[in-house]
Amino acid sequence: MNTISMRRATCGDLPALVALLADDALGRAREQLTTPVAAVYHDAFDAIERDPNQELLVATRGAAIVGMLQLTFTPYLTHRGSWRATIEGVRVASAQRGAGIGRQMFDWAIARARERGCRLVQLSTNKSRTGAIGFYQRLGFKATHEGMKLALD
């Protein structure tokens, strides 16, 4: 397994990150892959950067970005007032899938959640992503709740 490095994303990474987001059937239908990167992505990146409880992370192998995820840290009254980490926006470059990058990214993210004092790590994924669901289950995640979303646009 080739080791990756994890680091915080920079604004200069946006073209590669948007390309990762658009690199599957769901992403192709909802992301805007343009050159230059659309302003909405810059606005979102700026908001994430300003929030101390958000971390947009990239996985790199050498100079190449091979994956990404976003960590959100949230305080809760439940679970005795503990913090939890939410992992979202997980992507591994299609040419790199199956090479252990996702596992390394999750090992890193879970360790980061522990560093931040979280007692729980959660995620959601689209039900159509059956491969991702199996991967998360192999990592020890359990489908203990039924998630729901309401589109506002």
DOMI-445252 format. One line per field, with one value per residue (C-alpha): residue in three letters; residue number from 1; x negated, y negated, z negated. Coordinates in nm, 2 decimals, always signed. Example, Ala and Ser with C-alpha at 12.3 -4.5 7.8 and 13.67 -1.06 7.14 Angstrom:
2
rest = ALA	SER
nr = 1	2
u = -1.23	-1.37
v = +0.45	+0.11
w = -0.78	-0.71
//
This chain:
153
rest = MET	ASN	THR	ILE	SER	MET	ARG	ARG	ALA	THR	CYS	GLY	ASP	LEU	PRO	ALA	LEU	VAL	ALA	LEU	LEU	ALA	ASP	ASP	ALA	LEU	GLY	ARG	ALA	ARG	GLU	GLN	LEU	THR	THR	PRO	VAL	ALA	ALA	VAL	TYR	HIS	ASP	ALA	PHE	ASP	ALA	ILE	GLU	ARG	ASP	PRO	ASN	GLN	GLU	LEU	LEU	VAL	ALA	THR	ARG	GLY	ALA	ALA	ILE	VAL	GLY	MET	LEU	GLN	LEU	THR	PHE	THR	PRO	TYR	LEU	THR	HIS	ARG	GLY	SER	TRP	ARG	ALA	THR	ILE	GLU	GLY	VAL	ARG	VAL	ALA	SER	ALA	GLN	ARG	GLY	ALA	GLY	ILE	GLY	ARG	GLN	MET	PHE	ASP	TRP	ALA	ILE	ALA	ARG	ALA	ARG	GLU	ARG	GLY	CYS	ARG	LEU	VAL	GLN	LEU	SER	THR	ASN	LYS	SER	ARG	THR	GLY	ALA	ILE	GLY	PHE	TYR	GLN	ARG	LEU	GLY	PHE	LYS	ALA	THR	HIS	GLU	GLY	MET	LYS	LEU	ALA	LEU	ASP
nr = 1	2	3	4	5	6	7	8	9	10	11	12	13	14	15	16	17	18	19	20	21	22	23	24	25	26	27	28	29	30	31	32	33	34	35	36	37	38	39	40	41	42	43	44	45	46	47	48	49	50	51	52	53	54	55	56	57	58	59	60	61	62	63	64	65	66	67	68	69	70	71	72	73	74	75	76	77	78	79	80	81	82	83	84	85	86	87	88	89	90	91	92	93	94	95	96	97	98	99	100	101	102	103	104	105	106	107	108	109	110	111	112	113	114	115	116	117	118	119	120	121	122	123	124	125	126	127	128	129	130	131	132	133	134	135	136	137	138	139	140	141	142	143	144	145	146	147	148	149	150	151	152	153
u = +0.00	-0.14	-0.12	+0.06	+0.02	+0.31	+0.32	+0.56	+0.69	+0.58	+0.77	+0.53	+0.66	+1.02	+1.00	+0.88	+1.14	+1.43	+1.30	+1.30	+1.66	+1.77	+1.59	+1.90	+2.26	+2.41	+2.14	+2.16	+2.53	+2.49	+2.14	+2.03	+1.70	+1.58	+1.26	+1.22	+1.38	+1.73	+1.75	+1.99	+1.70	+1.47	+1.75	+1.79	+1.41	+1.38	+1.67	+1.50	+1.17	+1.32	+1.49	+1.26	+1.49	+1.45	+1.15	+1.14	+0.86	+0.68	+0.50	+0.18	-0.06	-0.36	-0.23	+0.10	+0.43	+0.58	+0.86	+1.05	+1.29	+1.45	+1.45	+1.70	+1.67	+2.00	+2.07	+2.38	+2.59	+2.65	+2.40	+2.32	+2.23	+1.97	+1.84	+1.88	+1.71	+1.89	+1.71	+1.86	+1.76	+1.54	+1.38	+1.10	+0.98	+1.14	+0.80	+0.69	+0.98	+0.91	+0.55	+0.61	+0.63	+0.98	+0.88	+0.58	+0.79	+1.04	+0.76	+0.63	+0.98	+1.07	+0.74	+0.81	+1.15	+0.99	+0.74	+1.03	+1.20	+1.49	+1.67	+1.85	+1.77	+2.06	+2.12	+2.39	+2.38	+2.63	+2.81	+2.71	+2.34	+2.34	+1.97	+1.91	+2.16	+1.98	+1.65	+1.78	+1.92	+1.58	+1.44	+1.68	+1.95	+2.30	+2.63	+2.79	+3.01	+3.22	+3.11	+3.34	+3.28	+3.50	+3.38	+3.44	+3.38
v = +0.00	-0.34	-0.59	-0.91	-1.24	-1.44	-1.82	-2.11	-2.21	-2.54	-2.77	-2.65	-2.30	-2.39	-2.28	-1.93	-1.91	-2.00	-1.75	-1.48	-1.58	-1.55	-1.21	-0.99	-0.95	-1.16	-1.43	-1.47	-1.55	-1.81	-1.97	-2.25	-2.15	-2.47	-2.66	-2.88	-2.72	-2.87	-3.14	-2.93	-2.69	-2.98	-3.12	-2.77	-2.73	-3.07	-2.99	-2.65	-2.82	-3.08	-2.82	-2.66	-2.36	-2.27	-2.11	-2.05	-1.79	-1.65	-1.32	-1.35	-1.11	-1.31	-1.62	-1.46	-1.51	-1.16	-1.21	-1.45	-1.47	-1.73	-1.70	-1.90	-1.91	-1.97	-2.01	-1.83	-1.83	-1.46	-1.20	-1.40	-1.72	-1.56	-1.65	-1.45	-1.46	-1.43	-1.30	-1.42	-1.48	-1.17	-1.12	-0.91	-0.96	-0.70	-0.57	-0.53	-0.34	+0.00	-0.10	-0.16	-0.54	-0.55	-0.35	-0.57	-0.88	-0.74	-0.63	-0.99	-1.15	-0.92	-1.00	-1.37	-1.33	-1.17	-1.46	-1.70	-1.51	-1.36	-1.07	-0.98	-0.98	-0.99	-1.01	-0.98	-0.85	-0.82	-0.49	-0.43	-0.42	-0.05	-0.02	-0.31	-0.16	+0.17	-0.01	-0.21	+0.11	+0.28	-0.02	+0.05	-0.21	-0.09	-0.21	-0.28	-0.58	-0.66	-0.98	-1.22	-1.53	-1.81	-1.99	-2.36	-2.46
w = +0.00	+0.09	-0.19	-0.15	-0.33	-0.46	-0.47	-0.48	-0.14	+0.01	+0.24	+0.52	+0.47	+0.57	+0.94	+0.83	+0.55	+0.77	+1.03	+0.75	+0.65	+1.01	+1.07	+1.03	+1.15	+0.86	+0.88	+1.25	+1.21	+0.93	+0.95	+1.19	+1.34	+1.52	+1.57	+1.39	+1.08	+1.02	+0.75	+0.54	+0.47	+0.37	+0.14	-0.03	-0.06	-0.23	-0.48	-0.56	-0.62	-0.85	-1.07	-1.34	-1.35	-0.98	-0.81	-0.44	-0.39	-0.09	-0.05	+0.15	+0.30	+0.40	+0.56	+0.68	+0.49	+0.47	+0.23	+0.01	-0.28	-0.51	-0.89	-1.09	-1.47	-1.65	-2.03	-2.15	-2.47	-2.41	-2.51	-2.82	-2.63	-2.41	-2.07	-1.75	-1.42	-1.09	-0.79	-0.46	-0.10	-0.09	+0.25	+0.39	+0.74	+0.96	+1.09	+0.73	+0.58	+0.43	+0.34	-0.04	-0.01	-0.16	-0.46	-0.52	-0.50	-0.75	-0.99	-0.98	-1.02	-1.31	-1.48	-1.42	-1.58	-1.89	-1.91	-1.91	-2.20	-2.00	-2.14	-1.82	-1.45	-1.21	-0.83	-0.58	-0.23	+0.06	+0.05	+0.41	+0.31	+0.22	+0.25	+0.01	-0.23	-0.23	-0.28	-0.58	-0.73	-0.70	-0.89	-1.18	-1.10	-1.17	-1.02	-1.36	-1.24	-0.94	-0.78	-0.61	-0.39	-0.26	+0.05	+0.03	+0.39
//
